[in-house]
Amino acid sequence: MLRLFTVRKTLKVLHWNHFIRSWKLRTLALFFVAAFCAVSLPACFQANNSALRIGTITWPGYANFYLARELDYYKPGSVFLTNYSSNDALAKAFRNNEVDGVALTMSDALPLAEAVPDLRLVLVIDSSNGADVIMGKPSIDSLKGLEGKRVGVEASGLGAFFLTRALETVSLSPKDVDIVSLGAFEHEQGFNEGKVDAVVTFEPTRSRLLSNDANQLFDSSQIPDEIVDVLAVRESVLTRQKSQLKTLIQGWFRARDYQENDPMDAARLVASQYNISPDEFLESLEGLNIPSLQENQAMLAPQGSDLISSSDKLVKIMRDNQLLKKAIKPQELVDNSIIESVKASL
């Protein structure tokens, strides 16, 4: 009997010691897993579950991203929007991995692709049909009148390209004017304070300058299909954050539909983002074409699309004017997988 009691007691002690050792081993294992995740968060969690960081500038064509946020079309924690003061700041943030994607013109996306080879174009946001402009003082009534004058322009691919193309139409070049570097947030103030005689700008600054008697000397409707805004992301986003990217683009098209069906309410929700009234916001959209999902499908087709064709022409123009260092192939940048996925889910 004593021997049986001793054996049972021994077994209990062994079982307890085994439990203690197992508990310690499990605790130690959990500690190492937690430590690994702490230093390798992207691999453990962030890669699939972190918010998609999208950068924009203050441009009416990008408003549907913010409208979708106002309407709660994004899944909680899936999308984080940041507004930058200039295209230059936006491109820098993308190069430095501060954002996962950026909304910008094709003429800015191409130089950025030189620095970030894995850049991919996944959405055509809009095309400018009069929204980009050159505004001059009341005393200047034509582009020819800019010769020898101070012209404010943002230090970006779009600013350089648009000014170059505009001046070409009257047999001038950027060398014939005095270039003054102005960030987008400085356009209106610089113009009104007399720092420049003209400025390369866009909505909503265009509408405000027109109300102060500025002359519109040139607009993007005179170079159709040459200024297109796109959403660019890193290729890794298409795999690691595919769900968030799909949520972003689905929200974009839902907001586009909302804006078409109830433009005044949509304007009411986002006009403050641009420091203008809802009526002024709606007016600022008049110079834009915002393509539908079906139009995006056609434009992002890898072969034979109008976007590829116009972008090939854009590359040549930018190369001829030394705005690109090498010949970029637009068809290699386009990725239509998310658009096709969104289309299939509707």
N, C-alpha and C positions, 0 to 999 in steps of 0.2 A: 504493500500500500504506500509506504514511504517512497519506494523506488518510483512508483507511478506518479506520485505527487511531484517528485523531483524532475521526472521527465517532462510533465506538463509545464512545470515552472520554467524549465530550461527552454522548452519550445516557445513559451510566451515571450521570454527574454530575447530569443533569437528573432522571433517575429517582430518584436518592437524595434530591435536594432536594425532589422532589414527595412522596416518602415521609415526609421530615422534616416538611414542611408539613402533610401529612395527619395524621400522628401528633399534631402539636401541636394541630391543630384538633379532633381526636377527644378528646384529653386535656382540652382547654379545654371542649368540649361536655359531657363527662362530669363535669367539675368543676362546671359550672353546674347540671346535672341534680341532682347530689348536694347542692349548696347549696340548690337549690329544695326538694328533699325534706326537707332538714334543718329548714327553716323552715315547710314545708307538709306535715308528716308525715301529718296526717289525710287529705289528698288523695292522697298517694302510697302510703300503706301502711295507716295505722291505721284508715281508714274501713271497710275490708273484712276486715282481719286481726287487729285488736286484740281483746283479751279483753272480753267483755261484763261490765261491772261491775254487780253486783246487791247492793243493800243490804237487810238485814233487821234485826229486833230479836229478842230471845230469846223466841220464842213457839213452842210445840210444833207448831202447825199448819204452820210453815215448815220443819220438820225434813227433809222429803224433798229439799230442795235440797242439804242437807249430806249426807244419806244417799247421794244420787246421786254426790256428790264422793267419798265414802268407797269407793263401789263402782266408781269409775273409769268412770262413765257419760258424763262430759264429755270431748270431744276435748281433747287437751293444749293449753293456752293459750287455750281458747275461753271459759271462764267464770271470773270472779273474784268470790268471795263476801266481803262485809264485814258484820260484826255491829255494830249501833249500840246505844247505851245507852238510847235513848228514841225514840218516834215523832217527837218534835219534832226531834231530831238527824237522824233519817232524812229527814224532809221537807226540812230545811235542806240536806242533802247533795245531794238531788235538784235543788232549786232552783239550787244552785251548780254543777251539772254535775259533781259529784264521783262520781256513779254514773249509770249509764244506765237503771237500772230499780230499782223498790222494791216490796217486799211489804208491804202495809198494808191496813187496813180501808177499806171503802167510805166510811165517815164521815170518814176522814182523806184519802182520795183526792179527794173532792169539793172541799174547800177548797184542796187542792194544785192542782187543775185551774184554779182561779181565778187562781193565780199563774203556772201553766205551761199555757197554752191548748192546746199540742200533746200533752198527756198522753193516752195511750191505754191501755185495759184489755184485756189479752190472755190472761189466765188467771184462772179462779176457783179459788182455793187451798183455801178451806174456809169453812164457816159455823159460827158458834158456837152450840152448843145446850147451854149450861151451863158453858162454860169461862171465860167472863167473869163476874166476881162482885163483890159488895160484901161485905167481911168486917168484922165489928164485934167489939169487946171482949166478953168473956164477960158483962159486965153489961148489954149491949145485945142485946135479943132480937128486935127488929123494926125495919123501916125508919122507922116513926113515932118510934122512940127516937133517931133521928139529929138531930131538931130541936134546933138550938142547939149541936150537937156539932161537933168538928173532923174533917173528912173529907179524907183525902189522895187526891189525884187528879192524874194526869199532865196537863200543859198541852197537850192535843192534842184533835183533833176527836172521837176515840173516847171519851176520858175525859169530856169535857163532855157529849157526846150520851148516853152510857150513864147517867151520874149523873142527868141531866135526865129521861130516860125512866123510870128507876127511881123517882125521887121523885114523878113524876106519878101513879104507880099508887097512892100514898097521899096524894094531894092536897097535896104539898109541892113546893117549887121550890128550886133552888140557893141562892136568897136566904135560905132558912130554915136553912141550915147554914153552918158556918165552913169555907170552902174553904182547904186547905193544898196548895200545889203540891209534888208529889213526882214525880221521874222514876221510870221503871219499876224501875231498879236500886236505888231508895231505899225501895220499898214495904215490904219485909219488915223492914228495919232501923228505919224510921220508926215502923212499927206496934209492933214489939217494945220500942222505947225509949220508948214513950208519947208520941211527938210528935203522934199523931193518935188519935182514938177509933174510927175506921173508915177503910177504904181501898178504893178502886176498883181492882181488880187482876185478875189472870188466872193461869192455870197457867204455870209450876209453883209460883208463890208461893202460890196458893190451897191446894195440898196441904200445904205446909209450915206455913201459918198454922193450918189445921185441926188439925194434929198438936199445936199449942200452945194448943188449946182456944178458938180464935177461933170466933165464930158466923157462919155464912153467912146474910146477910140478904136477898140477891137474886142471881139469876143470869140469864144470857141466854136460858135456855129459856123464861122468862116473857115475852120479847118475840121470838118466833120469826121468823127470816128477816130480822131487822133488823141483824145484825152479820155481815157477809160480808168475807172477806179476798180481795184480788185482787193480781195482779201488774200494775204500771203501768210503762210505758216511754214514752220520747219517740217521737213519730211517725217521726223520722229513723232510729231504730233498726230500724224495720220494713223499711227499704230498705238502709241501710248495713251493718247487722249482722244481717241476716235469718238467715244460716246459724248464727251463734252463738246467736241467740234460739231457733231451732228445736232446736238441740242441748240448750239449757237445758230446754225444755219436754218434749222427748222423754225426757230424763234424769229429769225430775220424775215422769212417769207410769210409767217403768220402776221407779223407787224406790217409788212407791205400790204397784205390784204386788208388789215384794219385801217390803214391810212387811206386806201382807195375807197373803202366803204363809209368811213366817217372821218374825212380829212380835218374838219374843224376840231374835233375832240383829240385826234392824234396831235395836231398842232398845239393844242392847249397843254398837252402832256409833256411836250419836248421843247417848246419855244424858249423857255427860260434858260435852257442849256446854251442857247445862242444869243442870249441877251437881246431878243427882239420879240415883238408881239406875235400872236398866232397868225394874224393876217400877213405880217411881213414874212413869217416862216413859210407860209403857203406860196407866197410870191417868189421866194427864193428857190422853190422847187421847180418853177416853170422852165428853167433852163437845163433841166436834167431828164434823162431817160433812165428809169430804174427797171431793169429787165426782170421778167417773171422766171419762175422755175423752169418752164419749158424753154424760154429763150436762153437761160443759163446752160441748159443741156446742149443746145446747139452751139453756143459760143465756146464752151469748154470741150467740145469734141476734139480729140487729139489730132485729127487730120482734117484739113480743108475747111476749118471754121473761119468766120469773118474776123474773130479776135486774133487768130494766128496770123492771118493775112495782113491785117492792119498793124500788128505788132512787128512783123518782119519789116514793114515799111518804116516803122518807128525806129527800129534798131539801125537801119541804114542812115536815117536822118541824124540820129544821135551820134553815130560813128563819124559821119561827114563833118559834124560840128564839134568833134572831140569831146562828146558828153559820155561816151563809153570807150573803155580801153580795148575791149575785145568784142568780137561778134557773138552775142548771146543768141541761142536758139530758143525762141519762145515756146515751141512745141514740147521742149524738154522740161519746161517749168510747170506746164499745165497738168493738173490732176483732177479728174472728174469723178473719182470714186465716192466722195461724200455726197455730191449732187445726185449721183445715181442711187445712192443709198437712201437719201431723203425722198427722192421721187418714188422709189419702191415701197416706202413706208406709208405713203399717202393713199 
